[in-house]
Amino acid sequence: MADSKKTIKRLGVLTSGGDCAGLNAVIRAIAYRAIQHYDCEVFGIQDGTHGLMDRPIRYEELDLQMFSGTLLRTGGTILGTTTKGDPFHYPMPDGSFKNRSDEIVEGLQELGLDGLIGIGGDGSLDILHRLIKDADIPFIGIPKTIDNDVPKTEFAVGFSTAVSIAVEALDRLQPTADSHDRIMILEVMGRDAGHIALNAGIAGGADVILIPEIEYDLNIIADHIKSLHARGRNHALMVCSEAARSKEGEVFQQTGADGKKRYGGVGHVLGNRLAEMTGEEIRVTVLGHVQRGGVPSAQDRILASAFGVRAVDMIMKGETAKMVAWQHRQVVAVDLEEVVAQAREVRPSETLVQTARGLGICLGD
């Protein structure tokens, strides 16, 4: 168990998992709070846990001058990140797997860190939580993911920007749909959670929203589109999450060059099938990684700043194995054990689902 009374003078920070807008704002807030208020040295670990596995360890000391310019407004992460390789089951060049967690613990000890703040999604926070148990130093997690599927927090860093980008895409698709009498399908990310599709669909005036948590029936969607035309509408907008699931349990994945299967392709499949069923002209746009990059929204910058400051305050007070979370308009601390044991998906009974239904949006069921 980490010593809760230990004075923290050397603080580490890393980003792990997929990138998103707002990560640099978190790093900035951590550096500002730790250096200015606690006179603490802050070390940024490069490329997540990979930086700790490499020898020599890859890191850099952070100073306030680094954050005096554009980094608050910059997407991505200056520290780099990775989604490859579970250190407890790390793929080796010969095709075998090795537990390299002890190398990460040794890296933390070699740096002489008194505490670590990790910025990651549910999977990354789970790995970091298990690693820190062996490292025996205080650890605080900060939730970031465009998918917004980290439990116990209403919002994660990166989600607001991803939704804004999807809404902007719908704003651009609607005029061309109207001009050419077309159905426009926008496929968005989200993995097994439909938060991006649901939020963007409502804000962007979509006629159909498909999310993984509500199985869709193509006949119902086709009938809804026909009803729009019967009312005099010459076009329609549809948002579908990459993991949207049919009532038959059908999902669509693509195999990458690394042999891994990832969600994707549902937009084009639905476009082809609905064109046959309705006789309408349909175009499909796959937003993809555009949702991850770009200038972070004001909300993401504010959330990132609040999370970073609170995480530093918590770790300086000796708290550990906690995650900062946004609940009821304030930052709170939650146990990491509660976070890594579950997922936060859209509940069919929640307010935004009922809002969509109340607006007459078809959810496929």
N, C-alpha and C positions, 0 to 999 in steps of 0.2 A: 504494500500500500504506500502511495506517495506521501512524503512528509508534508502535511498541510501547513507546518510552521516554518518551512524553509523559505528564506528570503530569495526572491527571484530577481536576479540581476542580468541573466542571459536568457532571453526569450526567443524561441524559434517559431517560425510561421511557414506554412506550406500550403499550396493549392493542389488538390487531387481530384481525379475524375474529369469529366468533360468540362470544357471551358464555357464561360458565359459572360455577359456584360455585367460589370459591377465588381469583379474580383479585385481589380486594382484599387477601387474605392475602399474595399475591406482592408487590404494590406496597408493602405495609407492611414486609415483610422487607427489600426493597431500600432503602427509606428509612431503616429502623433501622440497617442495616449501614453504609450509605454515610455517613450523618450522624454516627452515634456513633463509629464506628471510624476513618473516613477523613476526617472533617471536610469532607465534600463537599456541595455544593449539589445538590439533586435537583429536577428539573423534570418534571412530568407533562404530557405532550402529550395534548390532548383529541381524542376521536373518531379515534384512530389516525392514519393518514397524512393524513386530511382536515384535521386541525388544523394540519399543516405546509404544506398547500397554500393554506389561507386566508390572507388579509392583512387585518388584522393576524393574525399567528400566534396560535392559541388554545392556551394553556398555563397552568399554575399552578405556583408553587413549593410543594413539599411540605415540611412540617415535622412533627416528632414529635407535636405536640399533636393533629394531625389523626387520628392512629391510636391515641389513648389510650382510645377508647371502644369502639363496637360494630363497627367496620369489619372486624375479623377474622372476625366472625360473619355478615357481610352478603354476600348474593349479588350478581351483576352486577359492574360495574366503575365506580368513582367517576370514572374518566377518560373513560368512554364508549368505544365501539368502532364499527366499521363492517365490513360484508361487501360493500359496494357500490363498484365502480369500481376496476379495475386501473390504477394510475397510469401504467403503460407503454402502456395502451390505454384511456384514460378516456373514457366516453361524454359527449358534449357536448349541450347543449339542442337544437341543430339536427339531431341524429341522427348527427353525425359523431363521429370518435374522435381523441383527441389524446394525445400522449406528454407527461405532466405531471411526469415524474420529476425534471426539473431544478428544478421549483418546490419539491419536497420537499427536495432537496439544498440549495437556497438557504435554505429555512426552517431547516434544521439549522445552517447556517453563521451565519444571522442570530441565532439563539439563542446562538451561541458555545459549543455543546456540545463537550465533549472526548470523549464516549463515549455510546453508546445501548444500552439493554437493551429488547428487544422481546418481548412475551408474545403468542404466537400459535400457530395450527395449522400444518399442513404448507404450505398455500397462502400464508398470511400470512408465514411465515418465509422462503419462497422469494422473495417480493416484497421483503421487507426486506433480505434478503441481497444481492440485486441492486442495490438502492438504495444501500446502504452502500458498495459498491465504488466508486461515483461520489463519495460524500460524503467518503471517505478519513478516516473516524474509526473507532475500535474499536467492534465490535458483538458482543453476546452474545444469543443467543435462548433463550427459556424456553418449553417445550412446554405448551400447554393445549388441550384439546378433550375434549368428552364422548365422542367417537367412539373415542378412544385409538388412533388410526391413525397417529400420528407415528412414523416409524422410529427405531430405535436407543435407544428408551426403553421400559421395561416399563410405565410409567404416565405419563400426562399429567395435569395439573391439571384437575379437573372430572369426570373419569371415575368416580371412586369415588362421588361424590354422585349422579350420574346413575343408576348401578347401584342405589344404595340406594333411590332414588325408585321405580325400576321394581320392585324387590323388595317395597317397601311396597304398591305397587298390586296385585301378585299376592297378597300377604297379605290384602288386602281383597276381592279377587275370589273367592278360594277359598271362603270361607263362603257367599257368595251363590250360587255355582255349585252347591255341595253342597245348599243349601236348596231350589233350584228344578230340580235335575237338568239342569243346563245345561253347555254347553261355552263357556268364556270365552276369547276371543282378545285378547291384549294386543299392540298394535303399538308398537314403540319406534323411536327414531332410531338413527343410526349410519352413514348414508351407505353407502358400499360395503364397510364393515367390520362384522362381526357381533359385536364384542366385548361391547356392551351386552346384546344378546339372549342370548348364550351365558352370560355371567356371571350375569345376572339370572335366567335360566331355571333354572340349576342351584341357585342360592341360594333361589329361590322355589318349588321343587318342581314345575316345569312338566313336563307329559307330552310335549309337542312343542316343539321349538325349531327355528326356520327362520332361517338366516343366508345372506347373499349368496354365501359361498364354497362352499356345498354345495347343489347344485340339488335341488329337492324334486319328488316325484311325489305328486300328490293321492291316487292310489289307495293308496299306501303309508300316507299319513296317515290316510285313512278306515279302512283295515284296522286300524291301531293303535288308533284310537278305539273301534272295535267290539270289539277284544280286551280293552280296559279294562272295557267293559260286561259282557263274557263272564265276567270275573273278579269281577264284583259291584260294580264302581265305578259310581256314578250320575252322575259329572261328570268334566270334564277341563279342564286349563289348557294354553294354547298361547301361546307368545311368538314373534312374528315380527318380524324386522328390516324396516324400511321398504323396503329394497332386495332383499328375498328374491327369488330367481330360480327359476323352474320349470325342469324338465329341457328344456322347449321353448325356454328363453331368455326367457320372458315376465317383464317387470318392470312396475311400475305407477307412473305419475307424474301429477302434477297441475300445471296451468298457472296461475300466479299472476296477479295484476292487472298485474304488471310484464312479463308475457309470458314469464317464465322458467319452465322445467319443474323441478319438485322431486319427489323420491320421496314417495310417500304413496298410501294407498288399498288397499294389498295386504290389510290386515286384513279390510275389508268384502267384498272380492272373494272371499277364501278362505272367509269366513263363509257367504256365499250359496252357494258351490259345495259346501262340505262339508255344509251343511244338506240340500241336495238328495241328496247321496250317502249320508248316514247317517240322515237322518230325525230328527236331533237338533235341539233348540232351542239356538241359538247367539247369543251377544251379543259385540259387539266394542267394545273401548276403545282409543282412540288417545291415547297419552300426550303426544305432541307436545312443546311447549316447556316443559311442567311439569318436564321433565328438566334444563333449563338453569338454572332459578332455585332460590330457597330457600336455606336455611342450609347452608353447606358442611360436609361430614362431617369428622370428626377427621382421617381419613387425608389428605383434600385439604388441610386446613390445615397439616398437618405437611409434606407434600410441597411445598406452596407456599413454606413458610418455608425449607426446605432448599434449594430451587431459587434463591430470591431471594438468600439469603446467599452461596451459591457463585457465582452470576452476578456479584455485586459484587466478590467476591474475584478472580475471573478477569479481569474487565475492568481492575481496578486493577493487576494484575500485567502488563498489556499484552497479554493474550490477545485474539484477535479472530476473527471468522468461525467461532465455536464455538457449540454448543448444550449446555446442561446436560441431563443424562439420568439416569434411575434404572436402575441395573443392579446386580444381586447385592447388594441392601440398602445401596447407597451412591450418592452423586451423582458422576457422572463427566462429562468433557468429550468431546464428539464433534464432528467437522468438519461444518459446515453443508452442505458439498458432498455429503456422504454422506446427509444427511437429505432434501434437496430432490429427490434423484434417484430416490426410490422411495417406496413406500407400505407400511404395516404392516397387513396383513389377517390374518384368522384362518387358520392352516394346518390343514388337515384332519387332520394327524398329531399336532397338539400335545396337551398333557396334558389341557386342559379338554374338548376334543372327545372324547377317549378316556374321560374321566370321565363325560361325559353318556351315552355309549354304554353304559358299564359300569353306569350307574344304570337302564338300560332306557328312556332318553329317546329318542323318535323324532326324528331329524334330517331326515326327509323323503326319505331315500335308502335 
